[in-house]
Amino acid sequence: MTDSRSVLYLIVCAAPRAKNTSKLVRLLHAADWDVCVIATPSAPAFFDVAEVEKLTGRPVRTHYKDPVEPDVFPPADAIAICPATFNTINKWALGIADTLALGVLTEGVGMGKPIVAAPSLNDAQAAHPAFTRSVEQLRQTGVNVLLGPGVYEPTAPGTGGRDFPWNLLIEALRRART
C-alpha cells in the first residue's frame, strides 16, 4: 500500500497482546497511517500474519533482507513498538541489534525518528532494576514509553494482564506526527 499517508513501522514482539495486531493495524489505518509490520522472530506465532499482510498490502518482515535486494517498505516517518517486551526493551536500550526489529529500533533512535513504545510485561519484570534503567535511558533519547500511573500499569505475574488502552498509543502517535 503506497499513498500520501505517513508511514509507520509497527514492531511486534512475542507477547499475548500481539494477538491484537490486526485490530491495531485497522486502528492505525483509521488514524491515517500507512503501516509496515516488522515482527521479532518469535512474534508471528502470536498473530495472524496472513491477515496482517492482507491489511497492509505488504509482507510481515522478521529478518534482514539481502543488501542487494530493494526494500519492500518505504522509509518510516515514525515507529511504534507494541507489544514491547521486557527482553526487547532491555536489548534496545543497550544498543543490541541482533534482529531486524532491534536494528530498526536502534537506528530509529539514532536517526531521531519519533518512537512510541507500549510495554507488555508483568509487574515483577517491571520492578527489575535493568528494566527501570532501560526505560529511563530510552526516555532520555526521546522515546515515548507508555508506562506508569495513568498510562499503562502492569499486573501481577500469571494474571493475564489487563487490556491495553489503544487510544493512548494512537494519541501518542498523533502527537509525534505533528
Stockholm file with secondary structure:
# STOCKHOLM 1.0

chainA/1-178         MTDSRSVLYLIVCAAPRAKNTSKLVRLLHAADWDVCVIATPSAPAFFDVAEVEKLTGRPVRTHYKDPVEPDVFPPADAIAICPATFNTINKWALGIADTLALGVLTEGVGMGKPIVAAPSLNDAQAAHPAFTRSVEQLRQTGVNVLLGPGVYEPTAPGTGGRDFPWNLLIEALRRART
#=GR chainA/1-178 SS CCSSSEEEEEEECSSGGGGGHHHHHHHHHHTTEEEEEEECTTGGGGSCHHHHHHHHTSCCBCSCCCTTSCCSSCCCSEEEEEEECHHHHHHHHTTCCCSHHHHHHHHHHHHTCCEEEEECCCHHHHTSHHHHHHHHHHHHTTCEECCBTTTBCCCCTTSCCCCCCHHHHHHHHHHHHC
#=GC SS_cons         CCSSSEEEEEEECSSGGGGGHHHHHHHHHHTTEEEEEEECTTGGGGSCHHHHHHHHTSCCBCSCCCTTSCCSSCCCSEEEEEEECHHHHHHHHTTCCCSHHHHHHHHHHHHTCCEEEEECCCHHHHTSHHHHHHHHHHHHTTCEECCBTTTBCCCCTTSCCCCCCHHHHHHHHHHHHC
//
